[in-house]
Amino acid sequence: MPIIKSAIKRAKQTVKRRDRNVGIKRDVKEATKAFIAKPTAATLAKAQSEIDTAVKKNLLNKNTAARRKAHLAKVAKDASVKLAPAKKAAPKATAAKPKTTTAKPAAAKKPAAKKAPAKKPAAKK
């Protein structure tokens, strides 16, 4: 058991992080097993989402995730399961408002002046 105050805190943080990481990895395994047991579009999406979450949290390497997702895609293809396309956001219906012409024109920006490169010191002989 650590004696130093900072080491005690570090040990507590490590336990918390480990619990969180183990939980995320468990979710990946459960989602993958659920998809393998019953291949559907919903379980495929869930499994891929869990894998992406693990990559985002640096628990899985991106190449490992790609390999696992490719395996899921192969199983999905063999089971004739297609992932539903992502829903597109419906365009916002805005009320037709007359445009006002009181807006000021944008000021033209001047290009930034380039600085001369710094001189290198002469090499000693």
C-alpha positions in Angstrom: 0.0 0.0 0.0 1.5 3.4 -0.9 2.4 5.8 1.8 3.0 9.0 -0.2 -0.1 11.1 -0.7 0.3 11.4 -4.5 0.9 7.7 -4.8 -2.3 7.0 -2.9 -4.2 9.3 -5.2 -2.6 7.6 -8.3 -3.7 4.2 -7.0 -7.3 5.3 -6.6 -7.3 6.8 -10.1 -5.9 3.6 -11.5 -8.6 1.5 -9.9 -11.3 3.8 -11.3 -9.8 3.8 -14.8 -9.4 0.1 -14.8 -13.1 -0.4 -13.9 -14.1 1.9 -16.7 -11.9 0.3 -19.2 -13.0 -3.3 -18.3 -16.6 -2.2 -18.6 -16.1 -0.8 -22.1 -14.2 -3.9 -23.2 -17.0 -6.1 -21.7 -19.6 -4.1 -23.7 -17.6 -4.7 -26.9 -17.4 -8.5 -26.3 -21.1 -8.7 -25.3 -22.3 -6.8 -28.4 -20.1 -8.9 -30.7 -21.3 -12.2 -29.2 -24.9 -11.0 -29.4 -24.4 -10.2 -33.1 -22.7 -13.6 -33.8 -25.6 -15.4 -32.0 -28.3 -13.5 -33.8 -27.2 -11.4 -36.8 -29.5 -8.5 -37.4 -28.9 -4.9 -38.6 -29.6 -3.6 -35.0 -27.0 -5.9 -33.4 -24.5 -5.2 -36.1 -24.9 -1.5 -35.5 -24.5 -1.9 -31.8 -21.4 -4.0 -32.1 -19.7 -1.6 -34.5 -20.7 1.3 -32.3 -19.1 -0.3 -29.2 -15.9 -1.0 -31.2 -15.8 2.6 -32.3 -16.3 3.8 -28.7 -13.4 1.6 -27.5 -11.1 3.1 -30.2 -12.1 6.6 -29.2 -11.2 5.8 -25.6 -7.8 4.3 -26.7 -8.7 0.8 -25.5 -8.4 -0.7 -28.9 -5.9 0.0 -31.6 -7.6 1.3 -34.8 -6.3 -1.6 -36.9 -7.6 -4.1 -34.4 -11.0 -2.4 -34.6 -10.9 -2.4 -38.4 -10.1 -6.2 -38.3 -13.0 -6.9 -35.9 -15.4 -4.8 -37.9 -14.3 -6.5 -41.1 -15.1 -9.9 -39.4 -18.5 -8.6 -38.4 -19.1 -7.4 -41.9 -18.2 -10.9 -43.3 -20.6 -12.6 -40.9 -23.3 -10.1 -41.8 -22.8 -10.7 -45.5 -23.0 -14.5 -45.0 -26.2 -14.0 -43.1 -27.6 -11.5 -45.7 -27.8 -8.7 -43.1 -27.5 -5.2 -44.4 -26.8 -2.2 -42.2 -29.6 0.3 -42.5 -28.3 3.5 -44.1 -27.8 6.4 -41.7 -30.8 8.7 -41.5 -30.3 12.1 -43.1 -31.4 15.1 -41.1 -34.5 16.6 -42.6 -34.0 20.1 -43.9 -35.3 22.7 -41.5 -38.5 24.2 -42.7 -38.1 28.0 -42.2 -40.8 30.5 -42.7 -40.3 32.7 -45.7 -39.0 35.9 -44.4 -38.2 38.8 -46.7 -34.5 39.6 -46.8 -33.5 43.0 -45.5 -30.9 44.9 -47.5 -29.5 46.8 -44.6 -26.7 44.4 -44.0 -23.2 45.9 -44.3 -20.9 44.5 -46.9 -18.0 42.5 -45.5 -14.7 44.3 -45.4 -12.0 42.9 -47.7 -9.1 41.3 -45.8 -5.6 42.3 -46.8 -3.1 39.4 -47.2 -0.6 39.1 -44.4 2.8 40.4 -45.1 5.5 37.7 -45.3 8.4 37.9 -43.0 11.9 37.6 -44.3 13.6 34.3 -43.3 16.0 34.6 -40.4 19.7 34.7 -41.2 21.7 31.7 -40.1 24.8 32.4 -38.1 28.1 31.9 -40.0 29.7 28.6 -39.4 33.0 28.7 -37.4 36.1 27.6 -39.1 
